[in-house]
Amino acid sequence: MNNLEFIKECQEKVFSGERISAEDAKKLFNIPDENLKELAKCANEITRDYNGNKVDVEQLMRSLEIIMEIK
């Protein structure tokens, strides 16, 4: 299975109410850069499905702070 198929499979698991395994989460975290756009797209679709179009600014700011610490 290639990376794009794996990303879609994980997305389908979440939409069907399943949790992804720790191993799958680790694979997603280490997905190659060339697949990040598809991963982000699927993550956004999951987020929109669960939360609608609202944005939690505080959560967004915390996420950005974490990203900046990693770099």
C-alpha positions as CSV (number, residue, x, y, z in Angstrom):
1,M,0.0,0.0,0.0
2,N,1.4,3.4,-0.9
3,N,1.3,6.5,1.3
4,L,-1.7,8.1,-0.3
5,E,-3.7,4.9,0.1
6,F,-2.6,4.6,3.7
7,I,-3.7,8.2,4.5
8,K,-7.1,7.5,2.9
9,E,-7.5,4.2,4.8
10,C,-6.8,6.0,8.1
11,Q,-9.3,8.7,7.2
12,E,-12.0,6.1,6.4
13,K,-11.3,4.4,9.8
14,V,-11.9,7.7,11.6
15,F,-15.1,8.5,9.6
16,S,-16.4,5.0,10.4
17,G,-15.9,5.6,14.1
18,E,-12.7,3.5,14.5
19,R,-9.6,4.8,16.2
20,I,-6.3,4.6,14.4
21,S,-3.6,2.6,16.2
22,A,-0.5,4.2,17.8
23,E,1.5,2.5,15.0
24,D,-0.7,4.2,12.3
25,A,-0.4,7.5,14.1
26,K,3.4,7.2,14.1
27,K,3.4,6.4,10.4
28,L,1.2,9.4,9.7
29,F,3.5,11.6,11.8
30,N,6.5,10.4,9.7
31,I,4.8,10.7,6.3
32,P,7.1,12.0,3.6
33,D,7.0,15.7,2.7
34,E,5.6,14.9,-0.8
35,N,2.4,13.5,0.9
36,L,1.9,16.3,3.4
37,K,-0.6,18.1,1.3
38,E,-2.9,15.1,1.0
39,L,-2.5,14.4,4.8
40,A,-3.4,18.0,5.6
41,K,-6.5,17.8,3.2
42,C,-7.7,14.6,4.9
43,A,-7.1,16.0,8.4
44,N,-9.1,19.1,7.5
45,E,-12.0,17.0,6.1
46,I,-12.0,15.1,9.4
47,T,-11.9,18.3,11.5
48,R,-14.7,19.9,9.4
49,D,-16.8,16.8,9.7
50,Y,-16.5,16.8,13.5
51,N,-16.4,20.5,14.2
52,G,-18.1,22.2,11.3
53,N,-16.6,25.4,9.9
54,K,-15.9,27.0,13.3
55,V,-12.4,27.9,14.3
56,D,-11.1,27.7,17.9
57,V,-8.6,30.5,17.9
58,E,-7.0,29.5,21.3
59,Q,-6.4,26.0,20.1
60,L,-5.0,27.3,16.8
61,M,-2.6,29.5,18.7
62,R,-1.5,26.7,21.0
63,S,-0.9,24.5,17.9
64,L,1.2,27.2,16.3
65,E,3.3,27.6,19.5
66,I,4.0,23.9,19.5
67,I,5.0,23.9,15.8
68,M,7.3,26.9,16.4
69,E,9.0,25.1,19.4
70,I,9.6,22.0,17.2
71,K,11.4,24.0,14.5
